[in-house]
Amino acid sequence: MEDTKKSLSGDSQIKSKERVSTHGEVFTADREVNAMLDLVKQETERIDSRFLEPACGNGNFLAKILERKLVITKKFYSHSRAEYELFTLIAVASLYGIEIQEDNVEECRERLYHIFLQEYSSLFTDTINKEYISSIQYILKRNILWGDALTLQTPDGVKPIIFSEWSAINGLIKRRDFTLDNLLKNQPMEGPNLFSDLGEEAFIPTPIKEYPPIHYLKIYSHADN
Ligand SMILES: C[S@@+](CC[C@H](N)C(=O)[O-])C[C@H]1O[C@@H](n2cnc3c(N)ncnc32)[C@H](O)[C@@H]1O
């Protein structure tokens, strides 16, 4: 419990010597996290800019990115509850993590949830929208995954890691699921090739499943797979 508290607050870099030797678990200190994030400062302040922390521990990088994004949603959207909720949900949905130790996965989800909840409840003190809370929790469950970032599978090696992309379309949220394996493969495109701004061949991954766009408050009702 003591260890969990320390790691949740981000002020302890090591939980146990055994975990260091078994999993290389040494958390990055806040100062280094912030210095590294400052290298891509503009992206950390862009609400829908996506980040994947592939061995996320309890989320030291993801937590700081979320805090930065929430400064922006507060600044620009807190005048309207609906707008704040939508853009904050997009900020949460832009963060992805993979971690091989299950307790870290839980801690990371909890930590991001508490950062969100603290800010949300300080801005909207009257009532908490239960559907909204459930949708945020659902996204954290889908985005912060228990997995092996080397094999790109679940730790038991049974299933591929599947991430959901959440995109805002006319105020609705569309979900598309991709295997991480497919996202990382630099497959050539079928048909005429496209090129990125940097002149590299563009790669368009193929979703394994697409969902119709739905209202952001209804995301929790997506059937699990
Ligand atoms: C050096 S710590 C870094 C944690 C976090 N990214 C940070 O900077 O504070 C490495 C983390 O990777 C996890 N890990 C080790 N091997 C992994 C693998 N194959 N797939 C996913 N996570 C892994 C460990 O459990 C540990 O939490």
The ligand as a Gaussian input file, in Angstrom:
#p B3LYP/6-31G(d) Opt

LIG

0 1
 C       12.298000       1.576000     -16.869000
 S       10.592000       1.293000     -16.437000
 C        9.892000       2.731000     -17.188000
 C        8.464000       3.002000     -16.771000
 C        7.914000       4.335000     -17.299000
 N        7.925000       4.364000     -18.732000
 C        8.726000       5.493000     -16.760000
 O        9.456000       6.092000     -17.565000
 O        8.601000       5.828000     -15.584000
 C       10.217000      -0.002000     -17.575000
 C        8.802000      -0.577000     -17.465000
 O        8.621000      -1.470000     -18.553000
 C        7.907000      -2.602000     -18.126000
 N        8.266000      -3.675000     -19.071000
 C        9.381000      -4.448000     -19.085000
 N        9.359000      -5.283000     -20.135000
 C        8.211000      -5.014000     -20.819000
 C        7.625000      -5.544000     -22.010000
 N        8.209000      -6.523000     -22.717000
 N        6.440000      -5.044000     -22.405000
 C        5.829000      -4.045000     -21.702000
 N        6.335000      -3.516000     -20.566000
 C        7.521000      -3.980000     -20.134000
 C        8.367000      -2.815000     -16.714000
 O        7.429000      -3.556000     -15.964000
 C        8.533000      -1.391000     -16.214000
 O        7.355000      -0.924000     -15.611000

